[in-house]
Amino acid sequence: MSLQQLSANKVFGGQHVRYEHQSTVLNCSMQFAVYLPPQVELGKPLPVLYWLSGLTCNDENFMQKAGALKAAAELGLVIVAPDTSPRGASVPDDPEGAWDFGLGAGFYVNATQAPWAKHYQMYDYVVKELPALIEKHLPVSDKRSISGHSMGGHGALICALREPQRYQSVSAFAPVCQPTQCPWGEKAFSHYLGAERETWGEWDASVLMAQATQHLPMLVDQGDADNFLVEQLKPAALQDAAKRAGYPLTSRLQPGYDHSYYFIASFIDEHLRFHAQALKA
Ligand SMILES: N[C@@H](CCC(=O)N[C@@H](CSC=O)C(=O)NCC(=O)O)C(=O)O
């Protein structure tokens, strides 16, 4: 597995670098972005925060809009931002070109159904293949945390709940908390996973949390002026599951904030400090 560098920009004393590589699990070429803080110069492997973006995003949205890099530079955190789906002419998309399914909307699950299963294996990509690549080629340690927004918040939660041993902490902005019970999730899961709804629970954070035995530090922020809050996001489902499971969830409702990157930019420093503490413990 090799990496091809696409671009590099100095920022806050570190480097923002974009790479391309051939993904074995996704059967296509993929691009991702990395922020390497100035502390890489000291020669000690650094911990990594994986950021999973939401619907319609690629590796660029977070790096350009979240305002995270100054705090990452101060904290000595590497940030890795993958794309949100497999890409390329051979990858199937929503037949009607809708933005909530297909390209830009991989939902971080491993699809089981044709024609999606050949490429849409985003869970294995972000949990296994990409970290292995990063840890082979970049100056990082195997200390990982994970965060994300909306569809990517769902992704971060399910990665941490399914394989807590791989992460030190997890956080999310406006995550899709119960994808088995909301229109975005029902559309994606019925295509990627098939009609048998009983199989969907293994990809639903609220279901997984109710069964969780290993707990990680978990922080969730949600804006109360988010236009997707009631129909798609359902934070109460996650809060109820946490209560039932005794999971130490910090879930905050932030007054006046919407679903945009302005919301993420307002709280990203707190999330980075939260992860830095867990990664250095
Ligand atoms: N394309 C839609 C809006 C889609 C949208 O709001 N995407 C969010 C994530 S939503 C859940 O996963 C996002 O992060 N967009 C990228 C950005 O840079 O803002 C529309 O046009 O309304």
The ligand as a Tripos MOL2 file, in Angstrom:
@<TRIPOS>MOLECULE
LIG
   22    21     1     0     0
SMALL
NO_CHARGES

@<TRIPOS>ATOM
      1 N1        -26.5210   19.3100    0.2760 N.3       1 LIG1
      2 C1        -27.5570   19.6680    1.1530 C.3       1 LIG1
      3 C2        -27.0970   19.8270    2.5750 C.3       1 LIG1
      4 C3        -26.2590   18.6880    3.0440 C.3       1 LIG1
      5 C4        -25.6400   18.9890    4.3950 C.2       1 LIG1
      6 O1        -26.1590   19.7660    5.1800 O.2       1 LIG1
      7 N2        -24.5190   18.3480    4.6510 N.am      1 LIG1
      8 C5        -23.8530   18.5530    5.8950 C.3       1 LIG1
      9 C6        -23.8440   17.2480    6.6280 C.3       1 LIG1
     10 S1        -25.5070   16.6780    6.8710 S.3       1 LIG1
     11 C7        -25.3700   15.1380    7.5750 C.2       1 LIG1
     12 O2        -24.6070   14.2960    7.3740 O.2       1 LIG1
     13 C8        -22.4630   19.0750    5.6580 C.2       1 LIG1
     14 O3        -21.5730   18.9010    6.4600 O.2       1 LIG1
     15 N3        -22.2900   19.7360    4.5160 N.am      1 LIG1
     16 C9        -20.9940   20.2080    4.0630 C.3       1 LIG1
     17 C10       -20.6340   21.6110    4.4060 C.2       1 LIG1
     18 O4        -19.4750   21.9740    4.0820 O.co2     1 LIG1
     19 O5        -21.4130   22.3450    4.9890 O.co2     1 LIG1
     20 C11       -28.1190   20.9510    0.6940 C.2       1 LIG1
     21 O6        -27.6040   21.4100   -0.3140 O.co2     1 LIG1
     22 O7        -29.0140   21.4330    1.3500 O.co2     1 LIG1
@<TRIPOS>BOND
     1     1     2 1
     2     2     3 1
     3     2    20 1
     4     3     4 1
     5     4     5 1
     6     5     6 2
     7     5     7 1
     8     7     8 1
     9     8     9 1
    10     8    13 1
    11     9    10 1
    12    10    11 1
    13    11    12 2
    14    13    14 2
    15    13    15 1
    16    15    16 1
    17    16    17 1
    18    17    18 2
    19    17    19 1
    20    20    21 2
    21    20    22 1
@<TRIPOS>SUBSTRUCTURE
     1 LIG1         1 GROUP 0 **** ****
